[in-house]
Amino acid sequence: MNSMSARALGVARPVIQGLTALNVLYAAGVAGLLIASFFIEGWPKRPLGIELVTQYPWAPAGLRAIVVIGLIGAGIVHTVLRRLLAIVDTVRGGDPFIAANARRLNAIAWSVLALEVLRMIVAAIASAVWEPGKIDGFSFAPWLAVLMLFVLSGVFAHGARMRADLEGTV
């Protein structure tokens, strides 16, 4: 492992832990926003200071749906960060090519796929509620990341099998 990789690995654990804490704060804030939306008189006009409901009658329902999707996304991100931290710990321990990491990468790939689908749903809701056709919901980069994660999952699974075979022949 080169010195840059070693430094990145040393920073990875505290960064992931920090991101996990931020994600929990985000989820708490979004949950608070959702709950408050039912108790604030004149919501969403009063807190936002703009008259959405007159121009866009479905805006309150659309905003609440997007907030619920945000909560679902926070849960998915939490599971991704937990799995990523477990992978980092195995790499730091010098034993990354294990079947558990292949399963973790596979689960992360499915989670990133789910997050991208949620992002597209948010774009569709925003487009339907506010101005149809004005909000773009597609990007190639996340789909390439999903593909790459599934490929890496396969690489790790193959590496774990090769390692097990090697240990069996010794």
C-alpha positions as CSV (number, residue, x, y, z in Angstrom):
1,M,0.0,0.0,0.0
2,N,1.5,3.4,-1.0
3,S,1.7,6.3,1.5
4,M,-1.3,8.1,-0.1
5,S,-3.5,5.1,0.3
6,A,-2.4,4.6,3.9
7,R,-3.2,8.2,4.7
8,A,-6.6,8.0,3.0
9,L,-7.3,4.8,5.0
10,G,-6.3,6.5,8.2
11,V,-8.7,9.4,7.5
12,A,-11.5,7.1,6.3
13,R,-12.8,5.9,9.6
14,P,-13.2,9.2,11.4
15,V,-14.7,10.7,8.2
16,I,-17.3,7.9,7.9
17,Q,-18.1,8.3,11.6
18,G,-18.5,12.0,11.1
19,L,-20.7,11.5,8.1
20,T,-22.8,9.0,10.1
21,A,-23.3,11.6,12.9
22,L,-24.3,14.2,10.3
23,N,-26.7,11.8,8.6
24,V,-28.4,11.2,12.0
25,L,-28.7,14.9,12.6
26,Y,-30.1,15.3,9.0
27,A,-32.7,12.6,9.7
28,A,-33.7,14.2,13.0
29,G,-34.0,17.6,11.3
30,V,-36.1,16.2,8.4
31,A,-38.3,14.2,10.8
32,G,-38.8,17.4,12.8
33,L,-39.7,19.3,9.6
34,L,-42.2,16.7,8.7
35,I,-43.9,16.7,12.1
36,A,-43.9,20.5,12.3
37,S,-45.5,20.7,8.8
38,F,-48.7,19.3,10.4
39,F,-48.8,21.8,13.2
40,I,-47.7,25.1,11.6
41,E,-50.7,27.2,10.7
42,G,-50.5,28.2,7.0
43,W,-47.8,25.8,6.1
44,P,-45.9,26.0,3.7
45,K,-46.6,29.7,3.0
46,R,-45.9,31.0,6.5
47,P,-42.5,29.4,7.1
48,L,-41.3,29.8,3.6
49,G,-42.7,33.3,3.0
50,I,-44.0,32.5,-0.4
51,E,-47.4,31.6,-1.7
52,L,-47.0,28.2,-3.2
53,V,-50.5,26.9,-2.6
54,T,-52.3,29.4,-4.7
55,Q,-50.1,28.8,-7.7
56,Y,-49.4,25.1,-7.0
57,P,-52.2,23.5,-5.0
58,W,-50.4,20.2,-4.7
59,A,-47.2,21.8,-3.2
60,P,-47.9,20.9,0.4
61,A,-48.5,17.2,-0.4
62,G,-45.4,17.2,-2.7
63,L,-43.2,18.8,-0.1
64,R,-44.3,16.3,2.5
65,A,-43.7,13.4,0.1
66,I,-40.2,14.7,-0.6
67,V,-39.5,15.0,3.1
68,V,-40.7,11.4,3.7
69,I,-38.4,10.3,0.8
70,G,-35.6,12.2,2.6
71,L,-36.1,10.2,5.7
72,I,-36.1,6.9,3.7
73,G,-32.9,8.1,2.0
74,A,-31.3,8.9,5.4
75,G,-32.0,5.3,6.5
76,I,-30.4,3.9,3.4
77,V,-27.4,6.2,3.7
78,H,-27.0,5.0,7.3
79,T,-26.8,1.4,6.3
80,V,-24.3,2.3,3.5
81,L,-22.0,4.1,6.0
82,R,-22.2,1.2,8.5
83,R,-21.2,-1.3,5.8
84,L,-18.5,1.0,4.4
85,L,-17.0,1.4,7.9
86,A,-16.9,-2.4,8.3
87,I,-15.1,-2.7,5.0
88,V,-12.6,0.0,6.0
89,D,-12.0,-1.9,9.3
90,T,-11.2,-5.1,7.4
91,V,-8.8,-3.2,5.0
92,R,-7.1,-1.6,8.0
93,G,-6.8,-5.1,9.6
94,G,-5.1,-6.3,6.4
95,D,-7.9,-8.8,5.4
96,P,-10.1,-7.1,2.8
97,F,-10.8,-10.0,0.5
98,I,-13.4,-11.8,2.5
99,A,-16.9,-13.0,1.6
100,A,-18.5,-10.5,4.1
101,N,-17.0,-7.6,2.2
102,A,-18.3,-8.9,-1.1
103,R,-21.8,-9.1,0.5
104,R,-21.3,-5.6,2.0
105,L,-20.3,-4.1,-1.4
106,N,-23.3,-5.9,-3.0
107,A,-25.6,-4.4,-0.4
108,I,-24.0,-0.9,-0.9
109,A,-24.6,-1.3,-4.6
110,W,-28.3,-2.0,-4.1
111,S,-28.5,0.9,-1.6
112,V,-27.0,3.3,-4.1
113,L,-29.4,2.0,-6.7
114,A,-32.3,2.7,-4.3
115,L,-31.0,6.2,-3.5
116,E,-30.8,7.0,-7.2
117,V,-34.4,5.7,-7.7
118,L,-35.5,7.9,-4.8
119,R,-33.7,10.9,-6.4
120,M,-35.6,10.3,-9.6
121,I,-38.9,10.0,-7.7
122,V,-38.2,13.4,-6.0
123,A,-37.5,14.9,-9.4
124,A,-40.8,13.4,-10.7
125,I,-42.8,14.7,-7.7
126,A,-41.2,18.2,-8.0
127,S,-41.9,18.2,-11.8
128,A,-45.5,17.1,-11.3
129,V,-46.3,19.5,-8.4
130,W,-44.5,22.6,-9.6
131,E,-43.5,23.0,-13.2
132,P,-43.8,19.9,-15.4
133,G,-40.7,19.3,-17.5
134,K,-38.5,21.9,-15.8
135,I,-36.7,19.6,-13.4
136,D,-34.2,17.1,-14.8
137,G,-34.0,13.8,-12.9
138,F,-31.4,11.8,-14.8
139,S,-27.6,11.7,-14.5
140,F,-25.2,9.0,-15.8
141,A,-22.7,9.2,-12.9
142,P,-24.8,7.5,-10.2
143,W,-25.7,4.7,-12.5
144,L,-22.1,4.1,-13.4
145,A,-21.3,4.1,-9.7
146,V,-23.9,1.4,-9.1
147,L,-22.5,-0.7,-12.0
148,M,-19.0,-0.2,-10.6
149,L,-20.1,-1.3,-7.1
150,F,-21.7,-4.5,-8.4
151,V,-18.5,-5.2,-10.4
152,L,-16.3,-4.6,-7.2
153,S,-18.6,-6.9,-5.3
154,G,-18.0,-9.6,-7.8
155,V,-14.2,-8.9,-7.7
156,F,-14.2,-9.2,-3.9
157,A,-16.3,-12.4,-4.0
158,H,-13.9,-13.9,-6.5
159,G,-10.9,-12.8,-4.5
160,A,-12.4,-14.4,-1.4
161,R,-13.0,-17.7,-3.2
162,M,-9.4,-17.7,-4.6
163,R,-8.0,-17.0,-1.2
164,A,-10.1,-19.8,0.4
165,D,-8.9,-22.2,-2.4
166,L,-5.3,-21.1,-1.8
167,E,-5.6,-21.7,2.0
168,G,-7.2,-25.1,1.3
169,T,-4.2,-26.2,-0.8
170,V,-1.5,-25.2,1.7
